[in-house]
């Protein structure tokens, strides 16, 4: 990680807190994703559906920055729609063809209301509420027509918005900034200067006249429906170039990127010293991975092509609203903000139902003493009269009482001190991830029951959830060289040793049959 990214990481690495969005978040948590990565995926995909966030998480499974607490940057734009947008897009294409590309071509037609600001992933929903509140407050006074006046200089061409309509639009921007600061606890700077819709910027001076002629051909008499759109971008790549993959590329070496047509690649022009001629080093937006790629497989893309649209508030002028179809996941229809479509809700509910049926978290037990001290571990820690003592700090402090004495621990060893620590760390990690546990099943091996108990203690669930001892998941394999199964602690012995065991639980018949088969095999009667 570069020095600048390290500073950025440190600046925003406060512990996650605040409210969540159960409707979208819980399906991802049920699959085992930590809270911070699930929230990051939702923010990176515009918080539309859990399915999109799940695809993002799958694509970013090898992303080295997946756990970095770096939030997205957000900005609010006023965007034209309908015939005016079509004419502006036509100007974009023709100006690029006649006068080459300039800075205005990097972004879609818009009026900036609030420049980019950061917002923590768990508070993005608050920005949506701020947009709704600001829109509701100014809906009645929003101008029926936004007057646009052409302004030209040696390096800039665009439409200025002035007069009372500009005052109303600025008030809307300030209202959003105020609400966002209160609800999402972020610093938002509204545009208080001249509102403008840029047509061309930083172009060659000899192109000014041609650009002016093209701009004057844009008809401004059409009524226009304006939308306030909230966008986000990855703040790490603000000053990078953006490339779009044209062809598929399969890596020939481990340090190369996989390319699929349409992939976007972020390239830092100042960090290309390691690249050979015809190659560049970039970071894939789709996977988050960094590597080499052939430059002739790509083309320059617009800066805004990688931005993510989150929510819109439409100041509608349509008289027949039932005839208008909005394909966005959330929009504003005649003053009604719709955060989710019915289709998204139904598909999400189906996903939640599927996840609820299939969520199983498999945990391996912690380090066992015989793995560290060998098969003779019991002789190292027992006195001639059969009492336990601790010869090494990695031995447990004590052993639970067994009716047949210490000898039964030989093939049913406990966790080592490191194993106990590992189990607690695992439980602490599960607690931080936000995963909710409803049932616990453990092998009857002491090391497994200990691991389950320690994890539940870290989750603060040791008194609420009883451990169900399941013989069917007991593993008796090559590690133990004996010809007979070990003598395991009974449920009564486990309870006496302060393990919260579910004595009412009964193993399934197939599980008991599996254990009996193992015994027959070990006794030579397979």
C-alpha positions, -999 to 999 in steps of 0.1 A, spaced: 0 0 0 14 34 -10 22 60 16 -8 81 6 -32 52 9 -17 44 43 -25 79 55 -60 76 40 -65 42 57 -54 56 91 -77 86 87 -109 66 82 -102 34 103 -125 43 132 -145 13 145 -177 7 127 -208 18 145 -243 31 138 -273 16 123 -275 -11 96 -301 -21 70 -314 -56 79 -333 -60 47 -301 -60 26 -275 -67 52 -288 -98 70 -287 -122 39 -250 -114 35 -243 -118 73 -262 -151 72 -237 -163 45 -208 -156 69 -196 -123 55 -183 -99 82 -203 -67 88 -177 -43 74 -172 -62 41 -210 -67 36 -215 -29 41 -186 -22 18 -202 -44 -9 -236 -27 -5 -220 8 -8 -200 -2 -38 -231 -15 -57 -254 14 -48 -274 -5 -21 -299 -19 -46 -301 -56 -40 -283 -82 -19 -277 -102 -50 -256 -75 -66 -236 -71 -34 -231 -109 -33 -217 -109 -68 -194 -80 -59 -181 -100 -28 -175 -131 -50 -156 -110 -75 -135 -94 -48 -126 -125 -29 -89 -120 -37 -90 -82 -33 -61 -72 -10 -80 -41 1 -113 -58 9 -109 -53 46 -96 -17 43 -121 7 60 -120 32 32 -154 46 24 -168 57 -9 -170 94 -19 -204 108 -27 -216 138 -48 -251 152 -56 -258 163 -92 -288 179 -109 -292 161 -142 -314 168 -172 -335 141 -188 -356 137 -219 -351 157 -251 -326 181 -235 -304 153 -224 -305 138 -258 -294 171 -274 -266 175 -249 -254 140 -255 -254 147 -293 -233 178 -285 -209 156 -265 -204 133 -295 -201 160 -321 -178 182 -301 -155 152 -295 -155 143 -332 -148 179 -344 -127 193 -317 -111 163 -299 -117 152 -263 -118 178 -235 -123 176 -198 -161 179 -201 -163 145 -219 -151 128 -187 -186 132 -170 -222 132 -181 -242 164 -184 -249 178 -150 -250 207 -126 -230 201 -94 -250 206 -63 -227 192 -37 -191 182 -45 -176 149 -34 -176 141 3 -170 109 23 -196 89 42 -191 58 63 -206 27 47 -230 20 75 -245 55 72 -252 56 35 -289 50 41 -289 84 60 -279 101 27 -309 87 10 -331 100 38 -314 134 35 -321 135 -2 -358 126 4 -362 153 30 -345 180 9 -366 171 -21 -399 170 -2 -391 204 13 -384 221 -20 -407 201 -43 -434 228 -43 -411 257 -51 -388 240 -76 -389 260 -109 -411 247 -136 -384 257 -161 -347 261 -154 -333 290 -175 -300 282 -192 -277 310 -205 -247 302 -227 -214 315 -214 -181 312 -233 -144 319 -225 -110 309 -238 -111 276 -218 -147 271 -207 -181 267 -224 -213 260 -206 -248 271 -195 -252 293 -165 -283 291 -142 -292 324 -126 -320 343 -110 -346 330 -86 -345 294 -101 -308 293 -92 -317 304 -57 -342 276 -52 -317 250 -65 -290 263 -42 -314 261 -13 -321 225 -22 -284 218 -22 -279 235 12 -309 216 27 -294 183 15 -260 192 30 -276 202 63 -297 170 65 -267 148 55 -245 164 81 -272 158 108 -282 122 98 -250 108 84 -225 128 105 -205 138 74 -192 171 61 -210 182 29 -202 214 11 -230 227 -11 -224 247 -42 -229 284 -33 -213 300 -64 -225 302 -99 -245 271 -109 -234 258 -143 -238 230 -167 -204 225 -184 -203 218 -221 -165 220 -227 -135 226 -205 -98 229 -211 -100 228 -249 -77 242 -275 -83 279 -280 -87 276 -318 -117 252 -311 -137 278 -292 -157 291 -322 -166 256 -334 -177 246 -300 -198 278 -296 -216 271 -329 -224 236 -317 -237 249 -284 -260 275 -300 -276 247 -319 -289 231 -287 -326 239 -284 -335 251 -250 -372 256 -254 -382 220 -245 -396 214 -210 -371 193 -190 -376 170 -161 -347 174 -137 -334 148 -113 -312 151 -83 -289 121 -85 -266 108 -57 -234 91 -71 -204 75 -55 -168 68 -66 -138 50 -51 -118 78 -35 -85 59 -40 -85 63 -78 -96 99 -82 -64 109 -100 -60 77 -120 -67 71 -156 -96 48 -164 -93 21 -191 -120 -1 -205 -111 -37 -216 -121 -43 -253 -111 -80 -254 -108 -109 -232 -73 -117 -218 -61 -147 -199 -30 -142 -178 2 -159 -190 19 -151 -157 8 -148 -120 14 -111 -120 -10 -103 -149 -47 -94 -147 -76 -113 -161 -96 -91 -185 -132 -95 -197 -148 -71 -222 -162 -41 -203 -139 -44 -173 -126 -10 -160 -90 -7 -150 -76 21 -129 -41 31 -140 -17 55 -121 5 72 -148 31 79 -122 37 42 -112 45 26 -146 82 22 -142 80 -16 -138 58 -20 -170 74 -30 -203 66 -12 -235 30 -19 -245 20 -29 -210 6 -11 -180 1 -18 -143 -35 -13 -132 -61 -23 -106 -93 -40 -118 -125 -23 -106 -144 -56 -109 -120 -77 -87 -98 -52 -69 -67 -71 -80 -35 -54 -93 -14 -66 -121 1 -61 -156 -22 -60 -187 -16 -53 -224 -25 -17 -232 -37 -25 -267 -65 -46 -252 -80 -15 -237 -93 20 -246 -97 52 -225 -130 54 -206 -148 83 -191 -140 91 -154 -177 88 -146 -181 54 -162 -170 38 -129 -193 59 -107 -222 42 -90 -257 58 -90 -274 53 -56 -307 72 -55 -326 99 -75 -352 125 -66 -371 135 -97 -388 169 -98 -416 157 -121 -434 179 -146 -453 150 -163 -491 152 -161 -496 115 -167 -474 99 -142 -489 64 -147 -475 64 -182 -439 71 -171 -417 41 -164 -386 45 -143 -361 17 -146 -340 29 -117 -339 8 -84 -351 39 -66 -367 71 -79 -390 100 -71 -424 99 -87 -445 131 -81 -428 137 -48 -428 101 -36 -393 86 -29 -392 49 -36 -361 33 -20 -367 -2 -34 -388 -16 -63 -413 -44 -56 -392 -67 -78 -361 -61 -57 -381 -69 -25 -395 -101 -38 -362 -114 -51 -345 -103 -18 -370 -122 3 -364 -153 -18 -327 -149 -12 -332 -145 25 -354 -176 26 -327 -196 7 -299 -183 30 -320 -191 61 -323 -228 51 -286 -233 42 -265 -213 66 -239 -236 83 -207 -224 98 -180 -251 101 -153 -245 127 -122 -267 133 -111 -272 169 -81 -254 183 -46 -268 188 -46 -300 208 -18 -309 233 -8 -342 215 -1 -323 183 26 -303 202 39 -327 228 34 -360 209 17 -392 218 35 -394 251 21 -361 263 1 -377 291 33 -393 306 49 -358 306 22 -343 328 11 -370 351 26 -381 385 32 -417 394 0 -417 414 -20 -406 384 -24 -369 392 -21 -341 366 5 -313 368 15 -286 343 51 -291 330 48 -264 303 29 -232 299 13 -246 267 -3 -274 288 -38 -265 301 -40 -252 337 -62 -282 347 -81 -312 333 -118 -320 339 -125 -350 362 -132 -383 345 -146 -413 363 -119 -437 350 -91 -413 358 -65 -395 338 -57 -424 316 -88 -417 294 -73 -384 282 -46 -402 263 -67 -407 232 -92 -379 239 -67 -350 245 -78 -315 255 -68 -282 239 -34 -267 246 -31 -232 260 -26 -219 225 -57 -239 214 -77 -222 241 -64 -188 229 -72 -197 193 -108 -206 202 -114 -174 220 -100 -154 191 -123 -172 168 -153 -163 190 -142 -127 192 -139 -125 154 -174 -139 150 -187 -114 175 -171 -85 155 -185 -99 123 -221 -97 135 -229 -133 127 -258 -146 147 -256 -182 160 -288 -201 168 -276 -237 173 -243 -253 181 -233 -290 173 -200 -304 185 -182 -337 182 -180 -356 215 -142 -352 214 -132 -331 244 -112 -307 222 -143 -300 201 -166 -294 230 -140 -271 246 -137 -251 213 -175 -247 211 -177 -236 248 -150 -210 244 -165 -195 212 -199 -193 229 -183 -175 258 -168 -148 235 -202 -145 218 -218 -140 253 -241 -169 245 -226 -196 268 -258 -195 290 -283 -190 262 -272 -218 238 -266 -253 248 -240 -275 230 -256 -304 212 -231 -333 212 -233 -351 179 -214 -384 175 -220 -383 137 -194 -355 132 -167 -372 154 -135 -377 133 -115 -408 141 -88 -409 115 -51 -417 110 -39 -392 136 -47 -417 163 -28 -449 157 -48 -470 181 -70 -499 170 -99 -489 192 -120 -458 196 -111 -435 225 -132 -434 256 -150 -401 254 -165 -381 282 -202 -388 289 -228 -361 289 -229 -362 326 -192 -358 329 -193 -329 305 -220 -312 326 -200 -318 358 -171 -300 341 -193 -269 336 -200 -275 299 -235 -263 290 -247 -295 273 -281 -302 258 -289 -335 275 -323 -337 257 -307 -337 223 -307 -371 205 -285 -379 176 -300 -390 143 -300 -427 136 -277 -424 106 -251 -406 127 -250 -434 153 -248 -459 125 -218 -441 111 -199 -444 144 -207 -481 147 -194 -486 111 -161 -469 122 -158 -492 152 -164 -523 131 -137 -512 107 -112 -506 135 -120 -540 151 -113 -557 118 -149 -567 111 -155 -543 82 
